[in-house]
Amino acid sequence: MNQVNEASRPGFAPDSLVLNRKLPLWYQVSQSLRASILGRPQDASTRLPTEEQLAAHYGVSVLTMRQALKELEGEGLISRHRRRGTFIEPRARRTSPVRLLGSIDTIVAQQSGERTTVLGHGRTPVPGDLAEFFPGCSEVVSYRRLRCDEGTGEPTNWAENALRPETAARLDVTDLERWPMTKVLRDVVGVHISRITDTVEARLADPATAELLQVPLLSPILHYTGVTYDEDGTVVDVARIRYRGDRFSFSVTVDAH
């Protein structure tokens, strides 16, 4: 570790987190911290704050923080060194299973950490299969984005988002090259998200998906649909993401308590 270079970098700053007491605290913290790590500026320090500092930041116990860090260490995202500290692994694999546990920060974490290219955006008639989500709307604003592994440049997934025009009018498209849509809506646009409903299913790659993800036509992919609701129960965003089947798996953890 080059101590001079590390000392000259901007400090690592984890995002804030509103805890949901119905979900495991360590899981929420690990996913929020994961999103912060994967979405950090490239010149940010790779050294994390201490366990005590992170615990105070998130408002949890040191034991909870330690469990969250253990989860990220198991993913190979961080490494911990006695008396030296905890460091982000620069070569850590930035893709992981699609894991859902009822936390918005889980969605943000899943969508973070890859190089994003905005392929296009603009108004379009409401697609027939989305009409139920946008009653009274004749048009939505569609955004198409391609995500690639930062290390290899290999395409990993591509996304289409449909937003209500009044929501899209408050969005700066350049933010979508830096952050996931969920984070932009919540933290930049200021949408008060009440819930996101998720559906993941196996499909076969259509011609557009095969070309964008560089996979054979009709090869298996994971098709994710996420419907985002604001505090009034109105749909503000419908995301459809196609993940490469050879890079992602799907798992759900059910908390029995």
Buried (B, 14 or more C-beta within 10 A) or exposed (E): EEEEEEEEBEEBEBBEBEBEEEBBBBBBBBBBBBBBBBBBEEEBBBBBBEBEEBBEBBEBEEEBBBBBBBBBBEBEBBBBEEEEBBBBBEEBEBBBEBBBBBBBBBBBBBBBBBBBEBEEBEEEEBBEEBEEBBEEBEBBBBBBBBBBBBEEEBBBBBBBBBBBEEBBEEBEBEBBEEBBBBBBBBBBBEBEBEEBEBEBEEEBBEEEBBEBBEBEEEBEBBBBBBBBBBEEEBBBBBBBBBBBBEBBEBEEEEEEE
